[in-house]
């Protein structure tokens, strides 16, 4: 008993099925993947991906979590161009205990061991005052000892 062709198969019965070659598969994948890779590389290099990640993960309660606050500050410092050092070369020293809602954070720039500079050292770049309750940042970057608001939005 002969089998009936499926309805879908019968629609394309007049078109010969020539399958793609491996070369065609590779070329089609490259046409899609290379531009996507270049776009992602560009977004990662200019800091857009970091800013998007920070926007989605840093919430109101993150102001009270020192680790989340430090990651937020890394992004803000790079966005505001307060330092030209890479993110991993910025070191934060939080002055104040956990109960302190207004700590001062020293921002240090690390040199050597994968960071710009030949000798292993660190330098104090500037300070940041944090008001956790008001969600407010102030920095003395460029004017040591004189703090001015650091807009984060």
C-alpha positions in Angstrom: 0.0 0.0 0.0 1.6 3.2 -1.1 2.0 6.0 1.4 0.4 9.3 0.9 2.9 12.2 0.8 2.6 14.6 3.7 0.7 17.9 2.8 3.9 19.9 3.5 6.0 17.8 1.3 3.5 18.0 -1.6 3.6 21.8 -1.5 7.3 21.8 -2.4 7.4 18.6 -4.5 8.2 20.6 -7.7 11.2 22.3 -6.0 14.2 20.0 -6.1 15.8 19.5 -2.6 19.4 20.5 -3.1 20.6 20.7 0.6 23.3 23.2 1.5 27.0 22.3 1.5 29.2 22.6 4.6 30.8 25.7 3.0 27.4 27.4 2.6 26.6 26.6 6.3 29.9 28.1 7.5 29.6 31.2 5.3 26.0 31.8 6.6 27.1 31.4 10.2 30.0 33.8 9.7 27.8 36.4 8.1 25.8 36.4 11.3 28.4 35.8 13.9 31.2 38.1 12.9 29.1 41.4 13.0 27.6 40.2 16.3 31.0 39.6 17.8 32.3 43.0 16.6 29.3 44.7 18.1 29.7 42.9 21.5 33.4 43.7 21.5 32.8 47.4 20.8 30.1 47.5 23.6 32.4 45.8 26.0 35.4 48.1 25.2 33.5 51.4 25.5 31.8 50.4 28.8 28.2 50.1 27.6 27.8 46.5 28.8 29.1 47.5 32.3 26.7 50.4 32.4 23.7 48.1 31.4 24.7 45.5 33.9 25.0 48.1 36.7 21.6 49.6 35.7 19.9 46.2 36.1 21.7 44.9 39.2 22.3 48.0 41.4 19.0 48.6 43.4 18.1 50.7 46.4 19.2 48.0 48.9 22.6 47.7 47.1 23.6 51.0 48.8 24.0 49.0 52.0 26.0 46.2 50.5 29.7 47.2 50.3 30.5 44.8 47.5 27.6 46.0 45.3 28.5 49.6 46.1 32.1 49.1 45.1 31.1 47.5 41.7 28.7 50.5 41.2 31.5 52.9 41.9 33.8 51.2 39.4 31.2 51.8 36.7 30.5 55.4 37.8 34.2 56.3 37.9 34.7 54.9 34.4 31.5 56.6 33.1 32.5 60.0 34.6 36.1 59.6 33.4 37.5 60.3 36.8 40.2 57.8 36.1 41.8 56.3 33.0 42.8 53.1 34.8 41.0 49.9 34.0 38.2 48.7 36.3 40.4 45.9 37.9 43.1 48.5 38.7 40.8 50.6 41.0 41.1 49.6 44.7 38.5 50.9 47.2 39.2 51.3 50.9 36.0 51.9 52.9 36.6 53.9 56.1 33.9 53.2 58.6 32.2 50.3 60.1 29.1 48.5 58.7 26.7 50.5 60.9 28.1 53.8 59.5 25.6 55.1 56.9 28.1 57.8 55.7 31.4 56.2 55.0 34.3 57.8 53.2 35.9 55.6 50.5 39.5 56.1 49.4 40.0 55.3 45.7 43.4 53.9 45.0 45.0 53.3 41.6 47.1 50.1 41.4 50.2 49.9 39.2 52.1 46.8 38.0 50.9 43.2 37.9 48.6 43.7 34.9 47.9 47.3 35.5 49.6 50.3 33.8 53.0 51.1 35.3 56.3 49.2 35.7 56.7 49.1 39.5 54.2 47.5 41.8 52.6 50.4 43.8 49.4 52.2 44.5 48.5 55.8 44.7 45.5 57.6 46.3 43.5 59.0 43.4 40.6 60.7 45.3 38.0 60.1 48.0 34.3 59.5 47.8 31.8 60.3 50.5 28.7 58.1 50.5 25.3 58.9 52.1 23.6 55.5 52.0 20.2 56.7 53.2 20.0 59.6 50.8 21.7 57.6 48.0 24.2 60.4 47.4 27.8 60.4 46.3 30.3 63.3 46.6 33.9 63.3 45.4 37.0 65.4 45.8 38.5 64.4 42.4 40.4 67.3 41.0 39.9 69.4 44.2 41.5 67.5 47.1 39.6 68.0 50.4 36.7 69.9 48.7 33.8 67.6 47.9 31.3 68.1 45.1 28.3 66.0 44.1 28.8 63.0 41.8 25.7 62.5 39.8 25.1 58.8 39.3 22.0 58.8 37.1 
